[in-house]
Amino acid sequence: MKNKPAYGIESVDHALHLATLLLHEGPLRVTDAAARLGVARSTAHRLLAMLVYRDFAEQDEDRRYVAGPVLRGAAAPEPVADLRRIALPHLEALAARTDESVNLAIVVGDQTRFIATVESTQVLRVGDREGRVLPAHLASGGRAVLAQRPEADVVDLYARSDAQVDLPALLRDLRRVRKQGFAVNDQATETGVTAIGQALRCPDGMAPAAVSIAMPTVRFRRNRLPEWTNHLATAVARIERDLADGSAVQNNGSSTAGRS
C-alpha cells in the first residue's frame, strides 16, 4: 500500500490529482476543479494553467479543461464521471447510516482505483482514499469484483500480472466471497483498517466497480457484519437502479440523471 509522503508538497499533490481527474473523468471547469480539491477558484486556475503549460491539459472550445497530449498518450480514459455522480448521493446516505467512511472504486486489470470517498464524521475514521490505487486481490471491493468473474479469467489475469499472488488460495477466497456476496479486507492493505466491499453491476462500457465501508479495525465487530452488509447491499441496489435508469435514458438520446 502506498502511503502519502511525510513531507508531501500539497500543490504537487493537487496538480497530480487534477491530472488524474482529467484523464479518467473528462472535462473540468475551474469551479469543478476547485470543488473537487477543496481549494479556492484562483488556486485551481493556477494549477490548471500549469498543467496546460506542461501539456498535461488544454482547453476546449467551451473553455473547459481536458486531458492534454501527455495524458492522452498515457492511457485511454475510463468513463467514470457518470458513475461517480450517480453513486455519490447513495454513498453519502450509506456513510450517514453506518457512521463510517464509504468508498466507490473501479477495478482496472489487477488494480482497484478509488474514485470517491465520503468520510465518517467520527474523530477516529478512515480518511479520503480518492485517487489511491490498491491491489485488487487484497482490497475488499477488488476481491468482490474478481469474485464475479469466471475463475479462468482470474487465472489468466494473474498469469500476466506482476503481483505476487497465491492463486489457489485466492480462488478459494473468491468462491467464499461469491457465495456470501461481499468481501472483507481485514488489514491486508493497511494496518488498523478493515473494509467490507460489494460489487456493483454496471452497464456495458463502464469499468467493474464496487462500494466499500471502511473503518478503524478497533471498531470492527464480526457480529455487526449482517447490519453493515445489509446497509451496503441497499446502497448498491439503489446505485444499480439509478445506473440502469441512466443507461436507459441515454439510449433514448437524453442526458443521464441520478436520483438520491
Secondary structure, DSSP 8 states (H G I E B T S, - for coil): -----TT--HHHHHHHHHHHHHHHH--B-HHHHHHHHT--HHHHHHHHHHHHHTTSEEE-TTS-EEE-HHHHTT------HHHHHHHHHHHHHHHHHHSSEEEEEEEETTEEEEEEEE--SSSS-----TT-EEETTTSHHHHHHHTTS-HHHHHHHHHS--S---HHHHHHHHHHHHHHT-EEEESSSSTTEEEEEEEE---TTS--EEEEEEEEGGG--GGGHHHHHHHHHHHHHHHHHHHHHHHHHHHTTS------
